[in-house]
Amino acid sequence: MKRLSLLVLISTIWGCTEERSSVQKYQVSFSEEISLDIGEVGMSSQVPFSISPVDRAQKSFLIFNEFYRRLDSVSFSDKNIWILPGRELPVEGPGSIPNFRHFTFVKDRVVFINSNDIYFVEDENTVDLNITRELDNGLGELKSINGADGRNNTFQAASPDADFLAFIIKDVRTGKFSLVKYDFNDFEEVPFLFDMDQMLNHRISFEKGPMTVSNSYAPYLTVFDSTIIISYPFFNKISKVNLNSQKQSDFLYESELFKKQKDLPEKTYGFKDMAEYSEVGSKWNNDVYYGSIFRLDDNLMYRMVFENQMSNKVFLELFDNTFEKIGEFDLTEIEPDLKSFHLTVEGKILIQSSKDQDEDIFKYYLISVDPI
């Protein structure tokens, strides 16, 4: 496959220990634009979709076709591109699946998730786990499920070959977050300290009577084997916890290309009306935005960073498996027509193209990250 361009390397960056790193060890290159006829199965390239890999190598994926309420199969490989219709998800009867927002493939089954419930099929019957009921402490306090990357429509709650799921649980009354693991038998809280100070600094809420509206400030979750990674949409901190040792490590990074965090909102509560809340929230939204952490291969991880909602500027942060930041790249210097959707495909990074948009054709690039 033809490579279009290489980014000039940045000689030094600031790492999480705030010591100068050596010359960048990797370079990135783009494939030619690739086209997938997504209209073939009745989908639109302009409508976001939930997606999950079905194998560790990330060769093929399940994709939710909301037009037919179906899980279709797709391969984005530059050597083997295809999309096939799958089985319709029934809405009633045995094995039915209620409405959901995300899903993930784990332990040879598909798990469907919304803000309050987890669904999966076992012995042709639907298992419905209401998170408030399952984690009831005797007080009946309402809980919600968090951890998805809402803008990217991905929820990395499990590794495809793992035997557990992980979620970030929010206590709706107190606003506190906890980390929970589920092994298809029991729920278990994992010791973890969220950066509540930063979250409270960036939480914008409007209350009117019993209704409370807030911005999307909740952290992301990514599961890599026995490691759970927590990151945030509004600043650059990454934390990991090993499930075997239950040890937590925190990392902060510097950048020469983008801001370390969003500007603090002008105010976070006490709005006179919804219009004032929306104005402050829109300004906060239209600032630097951090995506969730993805595994590239067994040795590398990455994160996409977006300059703001109005700009098409997209940056790539590259980390080794010790969480040292080993590179950062301005992807739009190579290819200016990029959308925000991205995921890993066979050791490369898929990112959607915004060039010459066609509703029936999903256009994308595969980004190679190679040692130099």
N, C-alpha and C positions, 0 to 999 in steps of 0.2 A: 504494500500500500504506500502510495506517495506521501511523503512528509512535506508539509507546506513551508514550515518555518521553525526556527529555533530561537528561543528567547536568549538575549544576552545575559550572561550569568551575573548575579550579584555577588561580589567578592566576600562581603561580610554581613552577618546578621546578628541580632541579639537573641540569645537563647534564654531558656527558662531560668538559668542560674545567673543571668545577667553578666555572663562572661562572653567575650568575643569568640564566635565560632570560626573555624578554618574556612578555606575556600569551599564554596558550595560543591557538593559531590554529585549532583544530578542535573539533568537537563530535561526539558519537556518539548514535545513536538506534537503537532496535530495531524490527524489523518485528513484525507479529503472528506467533504461532506457526504454522509451516508443517508440513504432514504429507506424508510420502512413504510409500506402501504398499510397503515393502521386502519384505513377505511374499509379494508377487505373484511374485517370482522365487525364493522359497524361502529368503530370508535372514531373520535376526533382528536387530532393532534393539539387542538386548542383547549381541550377540557382536561384538567389535572386528573391523574389516576393514582390509585394506591398500587404498590408493587412490592414483591418480595422475591429474593433468590431462592431456588430450591436445591442448590448444591453449594458446597464450600468453594468450588472454583468459580462460581457465579457465571456459569455458561448459559443457563436458562432461568427464566423467571415466570412467576405467576403474576398476572395483571388483572385488576378488576375492571371489567367492562360494565359500566353502570347502565348503559343503554339496554343491555339484555340481562342485566343482573347475573353475570357469568364470570367465572375465573378462566380467562384465556391463558395460553402459554405463548411465550415469546423468546426469541434469541436475537440479541443485538450484535453478535460476533460479526466482524468484517468478513469472515470466511464462510459464515453459515447464517444468513439472515432469514428469519421466518416468524410468522405469527399464526396461531391455530386457535379456533374456537374451542371452548371448554364446556364444562358442565354448568347448567343453570343452578343457581342457589335458590332452593324453595323458600317461600316466606311463611309457610304453615305446614303442619303435619310433622311426622318423625323426620329428624335430620334437617329441619328447617333452620335458617339463620336469620335472626332479626336484623334490623338496620345496624350498620357498623360504619366506622370511619377508616380504620386501618386493619391490616391483617399481616400475619407473619407465618412463615413455614418453619416448623420445628418438630423434631421427633416423629417424622413421617406423617404429620398432620398439619392442617391449616387452622390457625387460631385467629379469630376475629375479635376486634377490640373497638369499643366506643368509650366515652368518657366515664361510664359507670359499670360496664359489664364486659366479661370475657366469654366468648362462645367457642365451642368446638364440638365435633361430632364423634361420639364413641359408641361402638356397637349399634350404629345406625340411629342413635338417639342424640338429641342436642343436649349438651351440658351448658348450663347458663350459670355463671358465677358472678353474682352481683357483688361488687367490691365493698360496698358499705356493709352488706350482710356478712361477707366472709371475714372482714377485719373488724367486726363489731367488738368494741371493748365494754359492752354493757350499757353504753350511753346512747347508742343509736346515732352517732354523729356521722353526717354525710361525708363520704369520701369521693374523690375523683381520680381517674387514671391519667397520668401525664408521662412525658418522655418522648413523644413523637416530634419529628421535625415537620411542623405543619406546613411551612412554605414549600418544602420539597415533597411532602406527602409520603414520607417514609417513616417507618417505626422499626428501629433495629433492636427489638426486644429480645432477640434470640439469635444464636448461630444456627444455621440450618441443620447441623449434625449434633446439636446439643440436646440435653434432656431437661431443660428448664427455661423459663421465661423470667424476665425482670421488668419491673415497672417502678416509676416514681409515683407515689401516692400523696395526694394533697388532702389535708383535713380542711374542709370547706369553711368551717367556723373559725378555726384558729389561723388558717393560712400556712400552717407548718407542713413541711415536706418530709417524707420518709422513703427509703429504698427497700423494696420488697421483692423477694424471689419466690417463684412458684414452680414446683417440680411435678405437677400433675397429681400430687397427693396432698401436699400441705403448703401453706403460705408461711414464709419466714422473713422476718425483718433483718436486713443487713445493716450493721453499724456503719453510719456514714454521716458526715457533717456537711450539709449544704451551706453555701455562702448566703445566709439569710440577710445579712446586712446589705449586700449588693442587691439582692432581689427586692428588698423593701425600698431601697433607693430608687429602683426603676419601676416599681409597681404603680400603675396609674389606675385609679378606680373612681367610679361614679355610682353613688347610691341614691335611689329614689324609692322610698317605701321599702318593700321586701326585695326589690330588685337591685343587684349589684353587677355592674359591667366593669371589666378590667382589660388591660392590654395583655399581649402574649409575651410574658416575661419568664414563664416556667422553663426549667432546664431541660436539656435533651439527655437521652440515655442511649448508649451503644454497647452491645454485648459482643465481646470477643472471647470465645471459649470460656475460661474461668475468670475473666476480667470484665468488670463493668466500668464503663467510662461515662462520666458526667461532664457536660459542657453547657454553655449558656449562649443564648442568642444575642445578648447585648454587650458582652465583654469577653476577653480572650482566655479566661481561666479554663483549664482542663484538670479534672481530678479522676483518679482511677482507684478502684478497690479490688484487691485480689480475694476471691471467694474462699480460697484455701487458708490464707493467712489472716484474712479480714483486715489487712493493713491498707490504709488510705494514703495516697500521695497526691500532692497538689502542685500544679505547674502554672506559671505566668510567663507570657512571652512578649517580646518587643517586636516591632516591625518598622521597616523603613518605607513601607508602601501604603499602610492604612492605619487608622486610629486604633488605639488599644481598647476603647469602649465607646458606646454611645454617650452623647452628652446627657447629663442628668436632666430629667424633665423639669419644666418651670415650676410645676406644682404636681402633687401626686393625689390629692384629695381635696374635698371642700369646693367642688365646682358648682357654680350657680345653676348650670343647666347642661344638657347633653351637648349643645353646640360648643361650649367652652371646653368640655372634656374631649370632644372629637378634635378640636383644634390643637390642643396640647398633645394628644395621642398621635395625631398625624405627623406632627413635627418630630416626635420621638421615633416613629416608624421610619420616617424618611431620613435615616442616619445609617451609619455602618451596621451591617448585619452579619453575624457569624452563623454558618451552617453547622450541622452535626458532624461528628467524627466518623470517617469511613476507613475501613481496612482496604489497602491497595493490594498487598500480598502479605506473606508471613513476616516480612521485615519492615514494611513501610505502612504508614497511615497518612491521611490527609484531611484537610478541612478547606471548604470554600468560604471565602469572605467577599461580601458584596458592599460596594461603596455606599450606596443608598438605593431607595426604590426608584428614583427618577433616573439614575445613571445605569449604563450597561457595564460598568467596570466590575470585573470579576477577578479575584485573586486566589491563588492556590498556596496553602501552607503545607509543607511536607515534614513529617516526623518519622524518626526511626522507632524501633519497638521498645526503646527505653524512654520514649517521649521527649527526646531531644529534638528541637526544631533544626532541621538540616537544610531548609531551603524555603524560599517564597518567590512567587512568580506573578507577574501581571499577565494574565491570560489574554486580556483584550488588546494587548500590544501585538499579539500574534494573530488573533482572530477577533475582530470587533463585534461580530454579530452573534452574541450568546444570550441564551435565556438562563434561568436559575436552576432548572431541573438537572440533577446529576446523580450518578451512582457508579459503582465499580462493575466492570464487565471483563472477566478473564485477565485481571492484572492491569487493565487500562481504565481510564476515567471517561465515562460517557457524559457528555454535556450537550444539552439541546441547542440547536441552531435557531436563530431568529430571522434568518435570511429567507426572503421569498416564501413566506408562510403559506402553507396549503393545508386545509382542514383534514384532508384524507391522508396526507403524507407526514409522518413523523421524521424530522430531519435532525441529525446529530453528528457530532464528531467523537472520535475516540482519541484521547490524549495519552501518549506514551510517556512514561517517566523512566529515563535510562541513566545508568551511571556513566560518568565521564572519566 
